[in-house]
């Protein structure tokens, strides 16, 4: 059984807009990130990215995780570890 879900992008049918309000900004980010992480899309994109692009993307995501998740959340929400003990 898959641990990751991308249901939002499959079911959301309303406006995608950034800069309208906080709710729509959050929706737009979720939508874009789920579209971006589609296996076919991301595998093609990373082939075209420079080493610097790859490093920038990795560091951005890593920094967001460190900034907004506690260590146990990182293990359960991001790594999807079921029995994490710190």
Phi, psi and omega in degrees: 000134182293141178270335184262145178234150175222044186291327185305310182296335180279337188246341183282126183234017183258194185295137169250111181211140177245138179097002180276305174197173184301315182301313180289329175297315179298316178300315181297319180293315177301312181301310181297316182292322177291321176296317181296322185275001172307134185309311182296317182295307186291326178295324177286317182297314183296331176297329184270346183283145175284168175303320179295319177300315180299315179297317179298315180296312180300312182295322178299310181296314180301317179295320178296319179297313180295324182287324191247352179241139170285162182306313179297323178295321178303316182288321183275316184279317184270307182281343180062036176279131184278324184240065180270129174237136176253000000 
